[in-house]
């Protein structure tokens, strides 16, 4: 128990829980995310390691996806220096005037600003050593975590999940040595040995679980007696023809739904490729089979849009909407429980304990990576073995998808509907803003609408980033006399967001200034241009999804990426509109961070392995773990791992 460790009381336990640390095992496996050899340097642009005394109270500014920048001033080498550090808002309470800190970062002498990558409380140690840097909280400093982890290691049972002959085959160090060296490295060589050994173990366990789940899919599902002709007759009533990929995928889904085997399918497709229509067909097949469907989406704006789309294409079915701001929620819940709703569409509101389904046969989760594993599981558990369809507009390279989602069937939609336009994309610098404003004016003259995306919510005189409010004010100055400007961001109430989007959809707003809340699934056919400020801050996958908000009609559309400079990474988007190509390129450039970041929030959260760097090792562990899975006399290690998997399955 954590309370057995000296220095851990009720308050510390609460702070450890913020880091997802609930027991000694999780504390010991809270690995450093990087290391520093602390040796004092002068202020320079390459890498500065300096001591400073704080002289101003820090200020925090927020921008997209809860990212933030913390700013303060410190005396460093006798000079007053501005210090910026990203995504460390939790340090604000501890960065008080007079506190001495060690700052690691890059110094911009023209702006007199030290952009810190890390802040360590206290002075630089006289003796050079490899210092582990951990993810922290406001009340749990790096120094405190080091102390607690050392105490935990002294009490830890060093159980190895890696078979002994695998350790020998690859000449790996033992588990105990690896854990001590990963936290308190004696030298760089031993640190690398520790990292390698722990990667082998982590990937072995991961692939053993994936292999087990693949081979032990639930055989019994909900078998439906639905003639394919019934589905074909419905498809003939649609006002358009399906694409080749939509045809292929709906038939894959049909086979799943009429078979005895339970469907567990991931449908991935580019922005606007027509995944929602496949979900509609799936819900119709499920209805013909006598079952109810639930569709869960991450935002109220998207829930409202899906509700309207399902009403349009399934007019004979009883469709309902359930979100936190839905009126008459209790009456809708009563209808769901009574089986009077054929398809319920909603947000997280669907998984509250007071929502009870009658005969739930199909669960669809749109933008599935935005939900945690437990949230998706909670919805599935509201039915008895319902079929499951996950949808994602963030394409994953198929090779990686087959490995990571090995327990799922994977369908992909690559061909686009006939009315979808390729979006012409341009990377522009802020020096070219007048050109961009001129491009916007031409779209407005054609009675078209425009999205303008900003990463920040609040204005900051000190920040280099443009805020949503500031951009809104600038748009008012440029176009406010003739055109209506709207402002949308995550801090608005749900009903306010919905109202603004409805005004934009009705062309009562011509320019919508927004943070990335518009990224997911909103259709405004008349919107033909998007301008993204500070586009260098976003991953390619996010930019591609944002870009997908335009080009949703027969009108030619464009996307302008405003950045501080024209980088090769951003120019990938100028060359390609194919999300699968972009995901491959983003993976090559950035590794798993942007591409798999959301997925790791529950599906494949590696503590030490990296999906790009260690992919060959992952494949190797896939092969080795499969061999152990099929051994008649399984080792205790394997049995222990599988017992844990069976609890989750």
Secondary structure, 3 states (H helix, E strand, C coil): CHHHCCCCCHHHHHHHHCCCCCCHHHHHCCCCCEEEECCCCCCCCCCEEEEEEECCCCEEEEEHHHEEEEEEEEEECCEEEEEEEECCHHHCCCCCCCCEEEEEEEEECCCCEEEEEEEEECCCCCCCCEEEECCCCCCCCHHHHHHHHHHHHHHCCCCCCCCHHHHHHCCCCCHHHHHHHHHCCCCHHHHHHHHHHHHHHHHHHHHHHHHHHHHCCCCCCCCCCCCHHHHHHHHHCCCCCCCHHHHHHHHHHHHHHHCCCCCEEEEEECCCCCHHHHHHHHHHHHHHCCCEEEEECCCHHHHHHHHHHHHHHCCCCCEEEECCCCCCHHHHHHHHHCCCCCEEEECHHHHCCCCCCCCEEEEEEECHHHCCHHHHHHHHCCCCCCEEEEEECCCCCHHHHHHHCCCCEEEEECCCCCCCCCEEEEEEEHHHHHHHHHHHHHHHHCCCEEEEECCECCCCCCCCCCEHHHHHHHHHHHHCCCCCEEEECCCCCHHHHHHHHHHHHCCCCCEEEECHHHCCCCCCCCEEEEEECCHHHCCHHHHHHHHCCCCCCCCCEEEEEEECCCCHHHHHHHHCCCHHHHHHHHHHHHCHHHHHCCHHHCCCCCCCCCCCCCHHHHHHHHHHHHHHHCCCCCCHHHHHHHHHHHHHC
